[in-house]
Amino acid sequence: MKFLRFNEPNRGEVIVFKNPQNTKEYYIKRIIGLPGETIKIESDKVYIKKEGKEKFVQIDELDYLPEETRTFGNIMALELEENQFFVLGDNRTNSKDSRNLGPIDRELIMGKVWIRGFPFQDAQVFNFSEYDYGL
């Protein structure tokens, strides 16, 4: 049963999805890469190349990550297929996300996260601004 009814997942949105390695587990992560894009992580920075473009663009994530946040890992050029998304956790140092799970298939996405209520000290309402990063 799909709960995502109003529109397709967009960059910057926080989603709930089934773990592709164990579909009884659910994760909450932020969408960074969209179908057809190519993702690169190099020197703690995330880059995206839109389909049909020649150059990668470094994304600015300061709207939702502290400036000192580092994105560990090296991905040289991961091309997302149709219906695949690249997700990262906002806690980049301790997150099981697309860096180790791989791309997330659309069919595994259950819905968007609007509010986080636990742990109580981290409660927040998520703002879904559109993040095009100048792409």
MODELLER restraints for C-alpha pairs under 7 A, 6 or more apart:
rsr = mdl.restraints
at = mdl.atoms
rsr.add(forms.Gaussian(group=physical.xy_distance, feature=features.Distance(at['CA:2:A'], at['CA:110:A']), mean=5.71, stdev=0.5))
rsr.add(forms.Gaussian(group=physical.xy_distance, feature=features.Distance(at['CA:3:A'], at['CA:110:A']), mean=5.57, stdev=0.5))
rsr.add(forms.Gaussian(group=physical.xy_distance, feature=features.Distance(at['CA:3:A'], at['CA:111:A']), mean=5.34, stdev=0.5))
rsr.add(forms.Gaussian(group=physical.xy_distance, feature=features.Distance(at['CA:4:A'], at['CA:110:A']), mean=6.22, stdev=0.5))
rsr.add(forms.Gaussian(group=physical.xy_distance, feature=features.Distance(at['CA:4:A'], at['CA:111:A']), mean=4.64, stdev=0.5))
rsr.add(forms.Gaussian(group=physical.xy_distance, feature=features.Distance(at['CA:4:A'], at['CA:112:A']), mean=6.99, stdev=0.5))
rsr.add(forms.Gaussian(group=physical.xy_distance, feature=features.Distance(at['CA:10:A'], at['CA:31:A']), mean=6.79, stdev=0.5))
rsr.add(forms.Gaussian(group=physical.xy_distance, feature=features.Distance(at['CA:11:A'], at['CA:31:A']), mean=4.98, stdev=0.5))
rsr.add(forms.Gaussian(group=physical.xy_distance, feature=features.Distance(at['CA:11:A'], at['CA:32:A']), mean=5.31, stdev=0.5))
rsr.add(forms.Gaussian(group=physical.xy_distance, feature=features.Distance(at['CA:11:A'], at['CA:33:A']), mean=6.53, stdev=0.5))
rsr.add(forms.Gaussian(group=physical.xy_distance, feature=features.Distance(at['CA:11:A'], at['CA:34:A']), mean=6.79, stdev=0.5))
rsr.add(forms.Gaussian(group=physical.xy_distance, feature=features.Distance(at['CA:11:A'], at['CA:130:A']), mean=6.84, stdev=0.5))
rsr.add(forms.Gaussian(group=physical.xy_distance, feature=features.Distance(at['CA:11:A'], at['CA:131:A']), mean=5.90, stdev=0.5))
rsr.add(forms.Gaussian(group=physical.xy_distance, feature=features.Distance(at['CA:12:A'], at['CA:30:A']), mean=5.85, stdev=0.5))
rsr.add(forms.Gaussian(group=physical.xy_distance, feature=features.Distance(at['CA:12:A'], at['CA:31:A']), mean=5.25, stdev=0.5))
rsr.add(forms.Gaussian(group=physical.xy_distance, feature=features.Distance(at['CA:12:A'], at['CA:32:A']), mean=6.09, stdev=0.5))
rsr.add(forms.Gaussian(group=physical.xy_distance, feature=features.Distance(at['CA:12:A'], at['CA:128:A']), mean=6.76, stdev=0.5))
rsr.add(forms.Gaussian(group=physical.xy_distance, feature=features.Distance(at['CA:12:A'], at['CA:130:A']), mean=6.57, stdev=0.5))
rsr.add(forms.Gaussian(group=physical.xy_distance, feature=features.Distance(at['CA:12:A'], at['CA:131:A']), mean=5.67, stdev=0.5))
rsr.add(forms.Gaussian(group=physical.xy_distance, feature=features.Distance(at['CA:13:A'], at['CA:30:A']), mean=5.54, stdev=0.5))
rsr.add(forms.Gaussian(group=physical.xy_distance, feature=features.Distance(at['CA:13:A'], at['CA:31:A']), mean=5.61, stdev=0.5))
rsr.add(forms.Gaussian(group=physical.xy_distance, feature=features.Distance(at['CA:13:A'], at['CA:128:A']), mean=5.72, stdev=0.5))
rsr.add(forms.Gaussian(group=physical.xy_distance, feature=features.Distance(at['CA:14:A'], at['CA:28:A']), mean=6.67, stdev=0.5))
rsr.add(forms.Gaussian(group=physical.xy_distance, feature=features.Distance(at['CA:14:A'], at['CA:29:A']), mean=5.45, stdev=0.5))
rsr.add(forms.Gaussian(group=physical.xy_distance, feature=features.Distance(at['CA:14:A'], at['CA:30:A']), mean=4.24, stdev=0.5))
rsr.add(forms.Gaussian(group=physical.xy_distance, feature=features.Distance(at['CA:14:A'], at['CA:31:A']), mean=6.33, stdev=0.5))
rsr.add(forms.Gaussian(group=physical.xy_distance, feature=features.Distance(at['CA:14:A'], at['CA:112:A']), mean=5.83, stdev=0.5))
rsr.add(forms.Gaussian(group=physical.xy_distance, feature=features.Distance(at['CA:14:A'], at['CA:113:A']), mean=5.45, stdev=0.5))
rsr.add(forms.Gaussian(group=physical.xy_distance, feature=features.Distance(at['CA:15:A'], at['CA:28:A']), mean=5.52, stdev=0.5))
rsr.add(forms.Gaussian(group=physical.xy_distance, feature=features.Distance(at['CA:15:A'], at['CA:29:A']), mean=5.68, stdev=0.5))
rsr.add(forms.Gaussian(group=physical.xy_distance, feature=features.Distance(at['CA:15:A'], at['CA:30:A']), mean=6.22, stdev=0.5))
rsr.add(forms.Gaussian(group=physical.xy_distance, feature=features.Distance(at['CA:15:A'], at['CA:111:A']), mean=5.66, stdev=0.5))
rsr.add(forms.Gaussian(group=physical.xy_distance, feature=features.Distance(at['CA:15:A'], at['CA:112:A']), mean=4.24, stdev=0.5))
rsr.add(forms.Gaussian(group=physical.xy_distance, feature=features.Distance(at['CA:15:A'], at['CA:113:A']), mean=5.30, stdev=0.5))
rsr.add(forms.Gaussian(group=physical.xy_distance, feature=features.Distance(at['CA:16:A'], at['CA:26:A']), mean=6.53, stdev=0.5))
rsr.add(forms.Gaussian(group=physical.xy_distance, feature=features.Distance(at['CA:16:A'], at['CA:27:A']), mean=5.60, stdev=0.5))
rsr.add(forms.Gaussian(group=physical.xy_distance, feature=features.Distance(at['CA:16:A'], at['CA:28:A']), mean=4.60, stdev=0.5))
rsr.add(forms.Gaussian(group=physical.xy_distance, feature=features.Distance(at['CA:16:A'], at['CA:29:A']), mean=6.85, stdev=0.5))
rsr.add(forms.Gaussian(group=physical.xy_distance, feature=features.Distance(at['CA:16:A'], at['CA:109:A']), mean=6.07, stdev=0.5))
rsr.add(forms.Gaussian(group=physical.xy_distance, feature=features.Distance(at['CA:16:A'], at['CA:110:A']), mean=5.54, stdev=0.5))
rsr.add(forms.Gaussian(group=physical.xy_distance, feature=features.Distance(at['CA:16:A'], at['CA:111:A']), mean=5.44, stdev=0.5))
rsr.add(forms.Gaussian(group=physical.xy_distance, feature=features.Distance(at['CA:16:A'], at['CA:112:A']), mean=6.04, stdev=0.5))
rsr.add(forms.Gaussian(group=physical.xy_distance, feature=features.Distance(at['CA:16:A'], at['CA:113:A']), mean=6.52, stdev=0.5))
rsr.add(forms.Gaussian(group=physical.xy_distance, feature=features.Distance(at['CA:17:A'], at['CA:26:A']), mean=5.48, stdev=0.5))
rsr.add(forms.Gaussian(group=physical.xy_distance, feature=features.Distance(at['CA:17:A'], at['CA:27:A']), mean=5.52, stdev=0.5))
rsr.add(forms.Gaussian(group=physical.xy_distance, feature=features.Distance(at['CA:17:A'], at['CA:28:A']), mean=6.63, stdev=0.5))
rsr.add(forms.Gaussian(group=physical.xy_distance, feature=features.Distance(at['CA:17:A'], at['CA:108:A']), mean=5.33, stdev=0.5))
rsr.add(forms.Gaussian(group=physical.xy_distance, feature=features.Distance(at['CA:17:A'], at['CA:109:A']), mean=4.20, stdev=0.5))
rsr.add(forms.Gaussian(group=physical.xy_distance, feature=features.Distance(at['CA:17:A'], at['CA:110:A']), mean=5.22, stdev=0.5))
rsr.add(forms.Gaussian(group=physical.xy_distance, feature=features.Distance(at['CA:18:A'], at['CA:24:A']), mean=6.93, stdev=0.5))
rsr.add(forms.Gaussian(group=physical.xy_distance, feature=features.Distance(at['CA:18:A'], at['CA:25:A']), mean=5.84, stdev=0.5))
rsr.add(forms.Gaussian(group=physical.xy_distance, feature=features.Distance(at['CA:18:A'], at['CA:26:A']), mean=4.52, stdev=0.5))
rsr.add(forms.Gaussian(group=physical.xy_distance, feature=features.Distance(at['CA:18:A'], at['CA:27:A']), mean=6.38, stdev=0.5))
rsr.add(forms.Gaussian(group=physical.xy_distance, feature=features.Distance(at['CA:18:A'], at['CA:108:A']), mean=5.18, stdev=0.5))
rsr.add(forms.Gaussian(group=physical.xy_distance, feature=features.Distance(at['CA:18:A'], at['CA:109:A']), mean=6.55, stdev=0.5))
rsr.add(forms.Gaussian(group=physical.xy_distance, feature=features.Distance(at['CA:19:A'], at['CA:25:A']), mean=5.50, stdev=0.5))
rsr.add(forms.Gaussian(group=physical.xy_distance, feature=features.Distance(at['CA:19:A'], at['CA:26:A']), mean=5.63, stdev=0.5))
rsr.add(forms.Gaussian(group=physical.xy_distance, feature=features.Distance(at['CA:19:A'], at['CA:27:A']), mean=6.50, stdev=0.5))
rsr.add(forms.Gaussian(group=physical.xy_distance, feature=features.Distance(at['CA:29:A'], at['CA:87:A']), mean=5.87, stdev=0.5))
rsr.add(forms.Gaussian(group=physical.xy_distance, feature=features.Distance(at['CA:29:A'], at['CA:88:A']), mean=5.59, stdev=0.5))
rsr.add(forms.Gaussian(group=physical.xy_distance, feature=features.Distance(at['CA:29:A'], at['CA:89:A']), mean=4.73, stdev=0.5))
rsr.add(forms.Gaussian(group=physical.xy_distance, feature=features.Distance(at['CA:30:A'], at['CA:87:A']), mean=5.31, stdev=0.5))
rsr.add(forms.Gaussian(group=physical.xy_distance, feature=features.Distance(at['CA:30:A'], at['CA:88:A']), mean=5.42, stdev=0.5))
rsr.add(forms.Gaussian(group=physical.xy_distance, feature=features.Distance(at['CA:30:A'], at['CA:89:A']), mean=5.95, stdev=0.5))
rsr.add(forms.Gaussian(group=physical.xy_distance, feature=features.Distance(at['CA:31:A'], at['CA:85:A']), mean=6.75, stdev=0.5))
rsr.add(forms.Gaussian(group=physical.xy_distance, feature=features.Distance(at['CA:31:A'], at['CA:86:A']), mean=6.02, stdev=0.5))
rsr.add(forms.Gaussian(group=physical.xy_distance, feature=features.Distance(at['CA:31:A'], at['CA:87:A']), mean=4.46, stdev=0.5))
rsr.add(forms.Gaussian(group=physical.xy_distance, feature=features.Distance(at['CA:31:A'], at['CA:88:A']), mean=6.64, stdev=0.5))
rsr.add(forms.Gaussian(group=physical.xy_distance, feature=features.Distance(at['CA:32:A'], at['CA:86:A']), mean=5.54, stdev=0.5))
rsr.add(forms.Gaussian(group=physical.xy_distance, feature=features.Distance(at['CA:32:A'], at['CA:87:A']), mean=5.34, stdev=0.5))
rsr.add(forms.Gaussian(group=physical.xy_distance, feature=features.Distance(at['CA:32:A'], at['CA:88:A']), mean=6.67, stdev=0.5))
rsr.add(forms.Gaussian(group=physical.xy_distance, feature=features.Distance(at['CA:33:A'], at['CA:39:A']), mean=6.71, stdev=0.5))
rsr.add(forms.Gaussian(group=physical.xy_distance, feature=features.Distance(at['CA:33:A'], at['CA:85:A']), mean=5.50, stdev=0.5))
rsr.add(forms.Gaussian(group=physical.xy_distance, feature=features.Distance(at['CA:33:A'], at['CA:86:A']), mean=4.53, stdev=0.5))
rsr.add(forms.Gaussian(group=physical.xy_distance, feature=features.Distance(at['CA:33:A'], at['CA:87:A']), mean=6.80, stdev=0.5))
rsr.add(forms.Gaussian(group=physical.xy_distance, feature=features.Distance(at['CA:34:A'], at['CA:84:A']), mean=6.79, stdev=0.5))
rsr.add(forms.Gaussian(group=physical.xy_distance, feature=features.Distance(at['CA:34:A'], at['CA:85:A']), mean=5.01, stdev=0.5))
rsr.add(forms.Gaussian(group=physical.xy_distance, feature=features.Distance(at['CA:34:A'], at['CA:86:A']), mean=6.63, stdev=0.5))
rsr.add(forms.Gaussian(group=physical.xy_distance, feature=features.Distance(at['CA:35:A'], at['CA:80:A']), mean=5.27, stdev=0.5))
rsr.add(forms.Gaussian(group=physical.xy_distance, feature=features.Distance(at['CA:35:A'], at['CA:81:A']), mean=5.55, stdev=0.5))
rsr.add(forms.Gaussian(group=physical.xy_distance, feature=features.Distance(at['CA:35:A'], at['CA:82:A']), mean=5.00, stdev=0.5))
rsr.add(forms.Gaussian(group=physical.xy_distance, feature=features.Distance(at['CA:35:A'], at['CA:83:A']), mean=5.56, stdev=0.5))
rsr.add(forms.Gaussian(group=physical.xy_distance, feature=features.Distance(at['CA:35:A'], at['CA:84:A']), mean=5.13, stdev=0.5))
rsr.add(forms.Gaussian(group=physical.xy_distance, feature=features.Distance(at['CA:35:A'], at['CA:85:A']), mean=5.85, stdev=0.5))
rsr.add(forms.Gaussian(group=physical.xy_distance, feature=features.Distance(at['CA:36:A'], at['CA:51:A']), mean=5.42, stdev=0.5))
rsr.add(forms.Gaussian(group=physical.xy_distance, feature=features.Distance(at['CA:36:A'], at['CA:79:A']), mean=6.76, stdev=0.5))
rsr.add(forms.Gaussian(group=physical.xy_distance, feature=features.Distance(at['CA:36:A'], at['CA:80:A']), mean=5.14, stdev=0.5))
rsr.add(forms.Gaussian(group=physical.xy_distance, feature=features.Distance(at['CA:36:A'], at['CA:81:A']), mean=5.47, stdev=0.5))
rsr.add(forms.Gaussian(group=physical.xy_distance, feature=features.Distance(at['CA:36:A'], at['CA:82:A']), mean=6.05, stdev=0.5))
rsr.add(forms.Gaussian(group=physical.xy_distance, feature=features.Distance(at['CA:37:A'], at['CA:48:A']), mean=6.74, stdev=0.5))
rsr.add(forms.Gaussian(group=physical.xy_distance, feature=features.Distance(at['CA:37:A'], at['CA:49:A']), mean=5.66, stdev=0.5))
rsr.add(forms.Gaussian(group=physical.xy_distance, feature=features.Distance(at['CA:37:A'], at['CA:50:A']), mean=4.66, stdev=0.5))
rsr.add(forms.Gaussian(group=physical.xy_distance, feature=features.Distance(at['CA:37:A'], at['CA:51:A']), mean=5.19, stdev=0.5))
rsr.add(forms.Gaussian(group=physical.xy_distance, feature=features.Distance(at['CA:37:A'], at['CA:79:A']), mean=5.99, stdev=0.5))
rsr.add(forms.Gaussian(group=physical.xy_distance, feature=features.Distance(at['CA:37:A'], at['CA:80:A']), mean=5.57, stdev=0.5))
rsr.add(forms.Gaussian(group=physical.xy_distance, feature=features.Distance(at['CA:38:A'], at['CA:48:A']), mean=5.75, stdev=0.5))
rsr.add(forms.Gaussian(group=physical.xy_distance, feature=features.Distance(at['CA:38:A'], at['CA:49:A']), mean=5.07, stdev=0.5))
rsr.add(forms.Gaussian(group=physical.xy_distance, feature=features.Distance(at['CA:38:A'], at['CA:50:A']), mean=6.55, stdev=0.5))
rsr.add(forms.Gaussian(group=physical.xy_distance, feature=features.Distance(at['CA:38:A'], at['CA:77:A']), mean=5.99, stdev=0.5))
rsr.add(forms.Gaussian(group=physical.xy_distance, feature=features.Distance(at['CA:38:A'], at['CA:78:A']), mean=5.31, stdev=0.5))
rsr.add(forms.Gaussian(group=physical.xy_distance, feature=features.Distance(at['CA:38:A'], at['CA:79:A']), mean=4.23, stdev=0.5))
rsr.add(forms.Gaussian(group=physical.xy_distance, feature=features.Distance(at['CA:38:A'], at['CA:80:A']), mean=6.00, stdev=0.5))
rsr.add(forms.Gaussian(group=physical.xy_distance, feature=features.Distance(at['CA:39:A'], at['CA:47:A']), mean=5.87, stdev=0.5))
rsr.add(forms.Gaussian(group=physical.xy_distance, feature=features.Distance(at['CA:39:A'], at['CA:48:A']), mean=4.84, stdev=0.5))
rsr.add(forms.Gaussian(group=physical.xy_distance, feature=features.Distance(at['CA:39:A'], at['CA:49:A']), mean=6.56, stdev=0.5))
rsr.add(forms.Gaussian(group=physical.xy_distance, feature=features.Distance(at['CA:39:A'], at['CA:77:A']), mean=5.63, stdev=0.5))
rsr.add(forms.Gaussian(group=physical.xy_distance, feature=features.Distance(at['CA:39:A'], at['CA:78:A']), mean=5.11, stdev=0.5))
rsr.add(forms.Gaussian(group=physical.xy_distance, feature=features.Distance(at['CA:39:A'], at['CA:79:A']), mean=6.48, stdev=0.5))
rsr.add(forms.Gaussian(group=physical.xy_distance, feature=features.Distance(at['CA:40:A'], at['CA:46:A']), mean=5.96, stdev=0.5))
rsr.add(forms.Gaussian(group=physical.xy_distance, feature=features.Distance(at['CA:40:A'], at['CA:47:A']), mean=5.02, stdev=0.5))
rsr.add(forms.Gaussian(group=physical.xy_distance, feature=features.Distance(at['CA:40:A'], at['CA:48:A']), mean=6.38, stdev=0.5))
rsr.add(forms.Gaussian(group=physical.xy_distance, feature=features.Distance(at['CA:40:A'], at['CA:75:A']), mean=5.05, stdev=0.5))
rsr.add(forms.Gaussian(group=physical.xy_distance, feature=features.Distance(at['CA:40:A'], at['CA:76:A']), mean=5.04, stdev=0.5))
rsr.add(forms.Gaussian(group=physical.xy_distance, feature=features.Distance(at['CA:40:A'], at['CA:77:A']), mean=5.10, stdev=0.5))
rsr.add(forms.Gaussian(group=physical.xy_distance, feature=features.Distance(at['CA:40:A'], at['CA:78:A']), mean=6.54, stdev=0.5))
rsr.add(forms.Gaussian(group=physical.xy_distance, feature=features.Distance(at['CA:41:A'], at['CA:47:A']), mean=6.14, stdev=0.5))
rsr.add(forms.Gaussian(group=physical.xy_distance, feature=features.Distance(at['CA:41:A'], at['CA:73:A']), mean=6.49, stdev=0.5))
rsr.add(forms.Gaussian(group=physical.xy_distance, feature=features.Distance(at['CA:41:A'], at['CA:74:A']), mean=5.08, stdev=0.5))
rsr.add(forms.Gaussian(group=physical.xy_distance, feature=features.Distance(at['CA:41:A'], at['CA:75:A']), mean=4.85, stdev=0.5))
rsr.add(forms.Gaussian(group=physical.xy_distance, feature=features.Distance(at['CA:41:A'], at['CA:76:A']), mean=6.51, stdev=0.5))
rsr.add(forms.Gaussian(group=physical.xy_distance, feature=features.Distance(at['CA:42:A'], at['CA:74:A']), mean=5.31, stdev=0.5))
rsr.add(forms.Gaussian(group=physical.xy_distance, feature=features.Distance(at['CA:42:A'], at['CA:75:A']), mean=6.74, stdev=0.5))
rsr.add(forms.Gaussian(group=physical.xy_distance, feature=features.Distance(at['CA:44:A'], at['CA:70:A']), mean=5.20, stdev=0.5))
rsr.add(forms.Gaussian(group=physical.xy_distance, feature=features.Distance(at['CA:44:A'], at['CA:71:A']), mean=4.50, stdev=0.5))
rsr.add(forms.Gaussian(group=physical.xy_distance, feature=features.Distance(at['CA:44:A'], at['CA:72:A']), mean=5.35, stdev=0.5))
rsr.add(forms.Gaussian(group=physical.xy_distance, feature=features.Distance(at['CA:45:A'], at['CA:58:A']), mean=6.95, stdev=0.5))
rsr.add(forms.Gaussian(group=physical.xy_distance, feature=features.Distance(at['CA:45:A'], at['CA:71:A']), mean=6.06, stdev=0.5))
rsr.add(forms.Gaussian(group=physical.xy_distance, feature=features.Distance(at['CA:46:A'], at['CA:58:A']), mean=5.81, stdev=0.5))
rsr.add(forms.Gaussian(group=physical.xy_distance, feature=features.Distance(at['CA:46:A'], at['CA:59:A']), mean=6.04, stdev=0.5))
rsr.add(forms.Gaussian(group=physical.xy_distance, feature=features.Distance(at['CA:47:A'], at['CA:56:A']), mean=5.70, stdev=0.5))
rsr.add(forms.Gaussian(group=physical.xy_distance, feature=features.Distance(at['CA:47:A'], at['CA:57:A']), mean=5.20, stdev=0.5))
rsr.add(forms.Gaussian(group=physical.xy_distance, feature=features.Distance(at['CA:47:A'], at['CA:58:A']), mean=4.24, stdev=0.5))
rsr.add(forms.Gaussian(group=physical.xy_distance, feature=features.Distance(at['CA:47:A'], at['CA:59:A']), mean=5.85, stdev=0.5))
rsr.add(forms.Gaussian(group=physical.xy_distance, feature=features.Distance(at['CA:48:A'], at['CA:56:A']), mean=5.19, stdev=0.5))
rsr.add(forms.Gaussian(group=physical.xy_distance, feature=features.Distance(at['CA:48:A'], at['CA:57:A']), mean=5.32, stdev=0.5))
rsr.add(forms.Gaussian(group=physical.xy_distance, feature=features.Distance(at['CA:48:A'], at['CA:58:A']), mean=6.51, stdev=0.5))
rsr.add(forms.Gaussian(group=physical.xy_distance, feature=features.Distance(at['CA:49:A'], at['CA:55:A']), mean=6.01, stdev=0.5))
rsr.add(forms.Gaussian(group=physical.xy_distance, feature=features.Distance(at['CA:49:A'], at['CA:56:A']), mean=4.37, stdev=0.5))
rsr.add(forms.Gaussian(group=physical.xy_distance, feature=features.Distance(at['CA:49:A'], at['CA:57:A']), mean=6.23, stdev=0.5))
rsr.add(forms.Gaussian(group=physical.xy_distance, feature=features.Distance(at['CA:50:A'], at['CA:135:A']), mean=6.94, stdev=0.5))
rsr.add(forms.Gaussian(group=physical.xy_distance, feature=features.Distance(at['CA:57:A'], at['CA:135:A']), mean=6.79, stdev=0.5))
rsr.add(forms.Gaussian(group=physical.xy_distance, feature=features.Distance(at['CA:59:A'], at['CA:133:A']), mean=5.53, stdev=0.5))
rsr.add(forms.Gaussian(group=physical.xy_distance, feature=features.Distance(at['CA:60:A'], at['CA:133:A']), mean=6.54, stdev=0.5))
rsr.add(forms.Gaussian(group=physical.xy_distance, feature=features.Distance(at['CA:65:A'], at['CA:90:A']), mean=6.57, stdev=0.5))
rsr.add(forms.Gaussian(group=physical.xy_distance, feature=features.Distance(at['CA:70:A'], at['CA:92:A']), mean=6.73, stdev=0.5))
rsr.add(forms.Gaussian(group=physical.xy_distance, feature=features.Distance(at['CA:71:A'], at['CA:92:A']), mean=5.59, stdev=0.5))
rsr.add(forms.Gaussian(group=physical.xy_distance, feature=features.Distance(at['CA:72:A'], at['CA:93:A']), mean=6.93, stdev=0.5))
rsr.add(forms.Gaussian(group=physical.xy_distance, feature=features.Distance(at['CA:80:A'], at['CA:103:A']), mean=6.97, stdev=0.5))
rsr.add(forms.Gaussian(group=physical.xy_distance, feature=features.Distance(at['CA:83:A'], at['CA:105:A']), mean=5.78, stdev=0.5))
rsr.add(forms.Gaussian(group=physical.xy_distance, feature=features.Distance(at['CA:83:A'], at['CA:106:A']), mean=5.06, stdev=0.5))
rsr.add(forms.Gaussian(group=physical.xy_distance, feature=features.Distance(at['CA:84:A'], at['CA:103:A']), mean=5.77, stdev=0.5))
rsr.add(forms.Gaussian(group=physical.xy_distance, feature=features.Distance(at['CA:84:A'], at['CA:104:A']), mean=5.40, stdev=0.5))
rsr.add(forms.Gaussian(group=physical.xy_distance, feature=features.Distance(at['CA:84:A'], at['CA:105:A']), mean=4.56, stdev=0.5))
rsr.add(forms.Gaussian(group=physical.xy_distance, feature=features.Distance(at['CA:84:A'], at['CA:106:A']), mean=5.83, stdev=0.5))
rsr.add(forms.Gaussian(group=physical.xy_distance, feature=features.Distance(at['CA:85:A'], at['CA:103:A']), mean=5.48, stdev=0.5))
rsr.add(forms.Gaussian(group=physical.xy_distance, feature=features.Distance(at['CA:85:A'], at['CA:104:A']), mean=5.10, stdev=0.5))
rsr.add(forms.Gaussian(group=physical.xy_distance, feature=features.Distance(at['CA:85:A'], at['CA:105:A']), mean=6.43, stdev=0.5))
rsr.add(forms.Gaussian(group=physical.xy_distance, feature=features.Distance(at['CA:86:A'], at['CA:98:A']), mean=5.67, stdev=0.5))
rsr.add(forms.Gaussian(group=physical.xy_distance, feature=features.Distance(at['CA:86:A'], at['CA:103:A']), mean=5.09, stdev=0.5))
rsr.add(forms.Gaussian(group=physical.xy_distance, feature=features.Distance(at['CA:86:A'], at['CA:104:A']), mean=6.30, stdev=0.5))
rsr.add(forms.Gaussian(group=physical.xy_distance, feature=features.Distance(at['CA:87:A'], at['CA:97:A']), mean=5.98, stdev=0.5))
rsr.add(forms.Gaussian(group=physical.xy_distance, feature=features.Distance(at['CA:87:A'], at['CA:98:A']), mean=5.35, stdev=0.5))
rsr.add(forms.Gaussian(group=physical.xy_distance, feature=features.Distance(at['CA:88:A'], at['CA:97:A']), mean=5.22, stdev=0.5))
rsr.add(forms.Gaussian(group=physical.xy_distance, feature=features.Distance(at['CA:88:A'], at['CA:98:A']), mean=6.21, stdev=0.5))
rsr.add(forms.Gaussian(group=physical.xy_distance, feature=features.Distance(at['CA:89:A'], at['CA:95:A']), mean=5.48, stdev=0.5))
rsr.add(forms.Gaussian(group=physical.xy_distance, feature=features.Distance(at['CA:89:A'], at['CA:97:A']), mean=6.23, stdev=0.5))
rsr.add(forms.Gaussian(group=physical.xy_distance, feature=features.Distance(at['CA:114:A'], at['CA:125:A']), mean=5.90, stdev=0.5))
rsr.add(forms.Gaussian(group=physical.xy_distance, feature=features.Distance(at['CA:114:A'], at['CA:126:A']), mean=5.36, stdev=0.5))
rsr.add(forms.Gaussian(group=physical.xy_distance, feature=features.Distance(at['CA:115:A'], at['CA:124:A']), mean=5.79, stdev=0.5))
rsr.add(forms.Gaussian(group=physical.xy_distance, feature=features.Distance(at['CA:115:A'], at['CA:125:A']), mean=4.44, stdev=0.5))
rsr.add(forms.Gaussian(group=physical.xy_distance, feature=features.Distance(at['CA:115:A'], at['CA:126:A']), mean=5.97, stdev=0.5))
rsr.add(forms.Gaussian(group=physical.xy_distance, feature=features.Distance(at['CA:116:A'], at['CA:123:A']), mean=5.12, stdev=0.5))
rsr.add(forms.Gaussian(group=physical.xy_distance, feature=features.Distance(at['CA:116:A'], at['CA:124:A']), mean=5.30, stdev=0.5))
rsr.add(forms.Gaussian(group=physical.xy_distance, feature=features.Distance(at['CA:116:A'], at['CA:125:A']), mean=6.43, stdev=0.5))
rsr.add(forms.Gaussian(group=physical.xy_distance, feature=features.Distance(at['CA:117:A'], at['CA:123:A']), mean=4.49, stdev=0.5))
rsr.add(forms.Gaussian(group=physical.xy_distance, feature=features.Distance(at['CA:117:A'], at['CA:124:A']), mean=6.72, stdev=0.5))
